[in-house]
Amino acid sequence: MSIPEITVAALAERNGRFLLVEERINGRLVLNQPAGHLERGETLLEAVVREVHEESAWRFTPERLLGVYLWRLPRTQRLYKRFAFTGTVSEHQPHQPLDRGIVGTHWLSTDEIRACAERLRSPLVLRCVQDYLAGIRAPLDPIGQLQFDAALTIAAEPI
């Protein structure tokens, strides 16, 4: 059994359009929610705020947990556990350099995202949008302050 890599993702919606980043992965341009890996010592909420800022130059305020998703990358069999958060963005800094690999940001409608299905970084991109539209939300309290080191300690304890 492989241990999943912990990632965070942000779902920000404005007027029926969702914030996505366009990034170059293995020579291919793909679309994804602003997302990335949890870093040592960070809480999940700190990580998602940082990732959105680094990848899109927006300030993200997490409001609710959208869901926790598992996905295995078919090519490498790497397992990912994605904590997706909904929230709002503000204070855009358009001149801020974006993270390495990010070529731009887009606000896309659900139909535009579906039309780009072959360009989505993973099936979780559309799944998160669908769950958001279905009204799925949970409070931040149970997991929002969970830290990387604490998660490793919890996972290492016998059950």
C-alpha contacts under 8 A as a table, 3 or more apart, distances in Angstrom:
res1	aa1	res2	aa2	distance
2	S	78	R	7.83
2	S	79	L	6.95
3	I	79	L	7.02
4	P	78	R	7.34
4	P	79	L	4.64
4	P	80	Y	4.74
4	P	81	K	5.64
5	E	37	H	7.56
5	E	78	R	7.90
5	E	79	L	6.27
5	E	80	Y	4.72
5	E	81	K	5.96
6	I	37	H	5.97
6	I	38	L	5.95
6	I	80	Y	6.10
6	I	81	K	5.04
6	I	82	R	6.13
6	I	83	F	7.72
7	T	35	A	6.95
7	T	36	G	5.29
7	T	37	H	4.28
7	T	38	L	5.57
7	T	80	Y	6.94
7	T	81	K	6.08
7	T	82	R	4.74
7	T	83	F	6.25
8	V	35	A	5.42
8	V	36	G	5.61
8	V	37	H	6.30
8	V	38	L	6.71
8	V	44	L	6.86
8	V	47	A	6.81
8	V	48	V	5.55
8	V	82	R	5.38
8	V	83	F	4.74
8	V	84	A	5.70
8	V	85	F	7.65
9	A	33	Q	6.12
9	A	34	P	5.73
9	A	35	A	4.09
9	A	36	G	6.69
9	A	48	V	6.13
9	A	51	E	7.95
9	A	82	R	6.86
9	A	83	F	6.26
9	A	84	A	4.60
9	A	85	F	6.22
10	A	33	Q	6.01
10	A	34	P	5.68
10	A	35	A	6.41
10	A	48	V	6.42
10	A	52	V	6.96
10	A	60	F	7.99
10	A	62	P	7.88
10	A	84	A	5.75
10	A	85	F	5.01
10	A	86	T	5.87
10	A	87	G	7.26
11	L	18	F	6.98
11	L	19	L	6.98
11	L	33	Q	6.41
11	L	34	P	7.77
11	L	84	A	7.05
11	L	85	F	6.00
11	L	86	T	4.75
11	L	87	G	6.59
11	L	128	C	7.51
11	L	129	V	7.51
12	A	18	F	5.70
12	A	19	L	5.62
12	A	86	T	5.98
12	A	87	G	5.57
12	A	88	T	5.59
12	A	89	V	6.66
13	E	16	G	6.21
13	E	17	R	5.43
13	E	18	F	4.48
13	E	19	L	6.47
13	E	87	G	7.93
13	E	88	T	7.27
14	R	17	R	5.25
14	R	18	F	6.46
16	G	109	S	5.97
16	G	110	T	7.59
17	R	107	W	5.32
17	R	108	L	4.81
17	R	109	S	4.33
17	R	110	T	6.98
18	F	106	H	7.82
18	F	107	W	5.06
18	F	108	L	5.19
18	F	109	S	6.21
18	F	110	T	7.60
19	L	33	Q	6.56
19	L	34	P	7.65
19	L	105	T	7.03
19	L	106	H	5.80
19	L	107	W	4.65
19	L	108	L	6.68
20	L	31	L	6.26
20	L	32	N	5.40
20	L	33	Q	4.63
20	L	34	P	6.27
20	L	105	T	5.74
20	L	106	H	5.25
20	L	107	W	6.22
20	L	108	L	7.19
21	V	31	L	5.64
21	V	32	N	5.45
21	V	33	Q	5.98
21	V	34	P	5.93
21	V	55	E	7.02
21	V	56	S	6.79
21	V	102	I	6.78
21	V	103	V	7.71
21	V	104	G	5.91
21	V	105	T	4.38
21	V	106	H	6.18
22	E	29	L	6.47
22	E	30	V	5.58
22	E	31	L	4.63
22	E	32	N	6.63
22	E	102	I	5.86
22	E	103	V	5.68
22	E	104	G	5.29
22	E	105	T	5.90
22	E	106	H	7.46
23	E	28	R	8.00
23	E	29	L	5.47
23	E	30	V	5.46
23	E	31	L	6.40
23	E	32	N	7.73
23	E	101	G	5.27
23	E	102	I	4.20
23	E	103	V	5.50
23	E	104	G	7.22
24	R	27	G	5.84
24	R	28	R	5.30
24	R	29	L	4.51
24	R	30	V	6.32
24	R	101	G	5.09
24	R	102	I	6.44
24	R	103	V	7.17
25	I	28	R	5.25
25	I	29	L	6.36
25	I	30	V	6.95
25	I	101	G	7.15
29	L	119	R	7.13
30	V	119	R	4.88
30	V	120	L	5.42
30	V	121	R	5.31
31	L	119	R	5.99
31	L	120	L	4.77
31	L	121	R	5.63
32	N	35	A	7.35
32	N	120	L	6.12
32	N	121	R	5.63
32	N	122	S	7.67
32	N	125	V	5.96
33	Q	125	V	6.45
34	P	51	E	6.38
34	P	52	V	5.19
34	P	55	E	6.07
34	P	56	S	6.97
35	A	48	V	6.93
35	A	51	E	5.78
35	A	52	V	6.80
35	A	55	E	7.86
36	G	47	A	7.90
36	G	48	V	7.66
36	G	51	E	6.01
37	H	47	A	7.53
38	L	42	E	6.64
38	L	43	T	7.69
38	L	44	L	6.72
38	L	47	A	5.63
38	L	148	F	6.67
39	E	42	E	5.61
39	E	47	A	7.08
39	E	148	F	6.64
40	R	147	Q	7.67
40	R	148	F	5.32
40	R	149	D	6.30
41	G	147	Q	5.97
41	G	148	F	5.71
41	G	149	D	6.07
42	E	45	L	7.99
42	E	46	E	5.92
42	E	47	A	6.08
42	E	147	Q	5.35
42	E	148	F	6.04
43	T	46	E	5.14
43	T	47	A	6.17
43	T	144	G	6.76
43	T	145	Q	5.06
43	T	146	L	5.22
43	T	147	Q	4.15
43	T	148	F	6.58
44	L	47	A	5.09
44	L	48	V	6.31
44	L	83	F	7.74
44	L	143	I	7.56
44	L	144	G	5.54
44	L	145	Q	6.22
44	L	146	L	6.06
44	L	147	Q	6.43
44	L	148	F	7.86
45	L	48	V	5.28
45	L	49	V	6.25
45	L	62	P	6.99
45	L	144	G	5.45
45	L	145	Q	6.60
46	E	49	V	5.28
46	E	50	R	6.12
47	A	50	R	5.13
47	A	51	E	6.04
48	V	51	E	5.10
48	V	52	V	6.14
48	V	60	F	7.82
48	V	62	P	7.90
48	V	85	F	7.77
49	V	52	V	5.42
49	V	53	H	6.32
49	V	59	R	6.93
49	V	60	F	5.34
49	V	61	T	6.85
49	V	62	P	7.44
50	R	53	H	5.20
50	R	54	E	6.09
51	E	54	E	5.13
51	E	55	E	5.93
52	V	55	E	5.29
52	V	56	S	5.60
52	V	57	A	6.91
52	V	58	W	6.33
52	V	59	R	6.88
52	V	60	F	6.27
53	H	56	S	5.51
53	H	57	A	4.56
53	H	58	W	5.07
53	H	59	R	5.59
53	H	60	F	7.08
54	E	57	A	5.93
54	E	98	L	5.70
54	E	99	D	5.41
55	E	98	L	5.20
55	E	99	D	5.14
55	E	102	I	6.49
56	S	98	L	6.36
56	S	104	G	7.58
56	S	105	T	6.12
57	A	92	H	5.72
57	A	93	Q	5.24
57	A	94	P	6.40
57	A	96	Q	6.07
57	A	97	P	7.74
57	A	98	L	6.75
58	W	89	V	5.89
58	W	90	S	5.99
58	W	91	E	6.00
58	W	92	H	4.43
58	W	93	Q	6.42
59	R	89	V	5.31
59	R	90	S	5.22
59	R	91	E	5.70
59	R	92	H	6.56
60	F	87	G	6.66
60	F	88	T	5.72
60	F	89	V	4.48
60	F	90	S	6.66
61	T	87	G	5.37
61	T	88	T	5.34
61	T	89	V	6.27
62	P	85	F	6.16
62	P	86	T	5.84
62	P	87	G	4.32
62	P	88	T	6.77
63	E	85	F	7.22
63	E	86	T	5.83
63	E	87	G	4.71
63	E	88	T	7.54
63	E	139	P	7.85
63	E	140	L	7.06
64	R	85	F	5.77
64	R	86	T	5.32
64	R	87	G	6.68
64	R	137	R	5.91
64	R	138	A	5.65
64	R	139	P	5.23
64	R	140	L	5.36
65	L	83	F	7.55
65	L	84	A	6.19
65	L	85	F	4.50
65	L	86	T	6.20
65	L	137	R	5.66
65	L	138	A	4.93
65	L	139	P	5.92
65	L	140	L	5.57
66	L	83	F	7.73
66	L	84	A	5.31
66	L	85	F	5.01
66	L	86	T	5.95
66	L	128	C	7.41
66	L	131	D	7.32
66	L	132	Y	6.78
66	L	136	I	6.10
66	L	137	R	4.82
66	L	138	A	6.32
67	G	83	F	6.08
67	G	84	A	5.45
67	G	85	F	7.18
67	G	128	C	7.90
67	G	136	I	7.78
67	G	137	R	7.26
67	G	138	A	7.56
68	V	81	K	6.80
68	V	82	R	5.54
68	V	83	F	4.63
68	V	84	A	6.31
69	Y	80	Y	7.92
69	Y	81	K	5.55
69	Y	82	R	5.01
69	Y	83	F	6.60
69	Y	84	A	7.88
69	Y	124	L	7.63
70	L	79	L	7.06
70	L	80	Y	5.62
70	L	81	K	4.63
70	L	82	R	6.37
71	W	79	L	5.80
71	W	80	Y	5.30
71	W	81	K	6.69
71	W	124	L	7.69
72	R	77	Q	5.53
72	R	78	R	5.50
72	R	79	L	4.34
72	R	80	Y	6.17
73	L	76	T	5.78
73	L	77	Q	5.05
73	L	78	R	5.38
73	L	79	L	6.47
73	L	80	Y	7.87
74	P	77	Q	5.20
74	P	78	R	7.71
84	A	128	C	7.46
86	T	132	Y	7.97
89	V	92	H	7.80
93	Q	96	Q	5.63
98	L	102	I	6.10
98	L	103	V	7.72
98	L	104	G	7.97
99	D	102	I	5.64
108	L	111	D	8.00
108	L	112	E	5.77
108	L	113	I	6.28
109	S	112	E	5.11
109	S	113	I	6.25
110	T	113	I	5.05
110	T	114	R	6.19
110	T	129	V	7.37
111	D	114	R	5.06
111	D	115	A	6.08
112	E	115	A	4.98
112	E	116	C	6.36
113	I	116	C	5.15
113	I	117	A	6.44
113	I	126	L	7.11
114	R	117	A	5.12
114	R	126	L	7.18
116	C	119	R	5.31
116	C	120	L	6.61
117	A	120	L	5.39
117	A	126	L	7.80
120	L	123	P	6.84
120	L	125	V	6.55
120	L	126	L	7.84
121	R	125	V	7.16
122	S	125	V	5.97
123	P	126	L	5.87
123	P	127	R	6.30
124	L	127	R	4.76
124	L	128	C	5.85
125	V	128	C	5.47
125	V	129	V	6.64
126	L	129	V	5.08
126	L	130	Q	6.15
127	R	130	Q	5.05
127	R	131	D	6.10
128	C	131	D	5.09
128	C	132	Y	6.06
129	V	132	Y	5.05
129	V	133	L	6.19
130	Q	133	L	5.11
130	Q	134	A	6.15
131	D	134	A	4.95
131	D	135	G	6.48
131	D	136	I	5.54
132	Y	135	G	5.23
132	Y	136	I	5.62
132	Y	137	R	7.42
133	L	136	I	7.56
139	P	142	P	7.13
140	L	143	I	6.11
140	L	144	G	5.05
141	D	144	G	5.66
141	D	145	Q	7.40
142	P	145	Q	7.79
143	I	146	L	5.29
146	L	150	A	6.59
146	L	151	A	6.70
147	Q	150	A	5.11
147	Q	151	A	6.03
148	F	151	A	5.11
148	F	152	L	6.37
149	D	152	L	5.17
149	D	153	T	6.32
150	A	153	T	5.02
150	A	154	I	6.13
151	A	154	I	5.12
151	A	155	A	6.04
152	L	155	A	5.09
152	L	156	A	6.08
153	T	156	A	5.17
153	T	157	E	6.45
154	I	157	E	5.47
155	A	158	P	7.96
